[in-house]
Amino acid sequence: MENGADIGIIGGSGLYQIEGFDGVRELEISTPFGAPSDKLVLGTLEGKRVAFLPRHARGHKLLPSELNFQANIFAMKTLGVQWILSVSAVGSLKEQYAPMHMVVPDQFVDRTRKRKPTFFGRGMVAHVAFANPFCKHLMRIFGDSCAEAGITHHRGGKYICIEGPQFSTRAESELYRSWGMDIVGMTNLEEARLAREAEICYATLAMITDYDCWHPDHESVTAEVVIANLTQNAENAKKVLRAALRRLPVARDCECATALAHALVTRWDDVPPNIRTELLPLVGKYVK
């Protein structure tokens, strides 16, 4: 499809573009939830149709709390995306998760306050299962791709998502460590929730930039420290993404692909007509 893609890539801090796309075109997409972070870049990479979106916009202009997560994921859905590969910068809360390592997290804890984490409401109720927030297939693919690229990585980890934009206080960092958290970031939880509602497979490649502020032998995290590590991390992430693309597609026999099958609560006839129109791309196969 000229205007579609099977795979979406959401680039985080430091990853605003990927070289090597063929047949590139940019799409400005409108959604019922507003505009995505930026124009989506469509093209072919490693022989696969890919839609790329810089999460914070080109030039890094959007705070985590300013991101329109609903529009970003909905735009991917309307393009036909079935798998989203997300890349994000994070801080480490464990000694063994060192800066410049990669983590493929498998769990979340939510400490956000200002986000819109669902497409539903306004007259239609749905409750998706989210016990396992990441796609099992994409987690495996990310781990295997890190190994292929020769990058030190960790399979599994608990990601605590904070509101930001400030980094943690020392007390908060120590609290998160006492809870058994492994990494801390500001962006991925809402993407994962919305991708599940959109029945899109989703996983995160977390790039460790720092030790947050808990480590006694390292300076407290600053934007300067983070940015200094982002460039090399981003180049490593591109290698991993290319390797991951070569491993896709895979069978969608995971819970992601049918997340809404038993989640819709409100009878379709009782849903307001305007909400039916908005949500049809998500629920159409269950209500037609």
Buried (B, 14 or more C-beta within 10 A) or exposed (E): EEEEBBBBBBBBBBBBEBEEBEEEEEBEBEBBBEBBBBBBBBBBBBEBBBBBBBBBBEEBEBEBBEBBBBBBBBBBBBBBBBBBBBBBBBBBBBEEBEBEBBBBBBBBBBBBEEBBBBBBEEBBEBEBEBEBBBBBBBBBBBBBBBBBBEBEBBBEBBBBBBBBEEBBEEEBBBBBBEEEBBBBBBBBBBBBBBBBBBBBBBBBBBBBBBBBBBBEEBEBBEEEBBBEBBEBBBEBBBBBBBBBBBBBEBEBEBBBBBBBEEBBEBEEEEBEEEBBEBBEBBBEEBBE
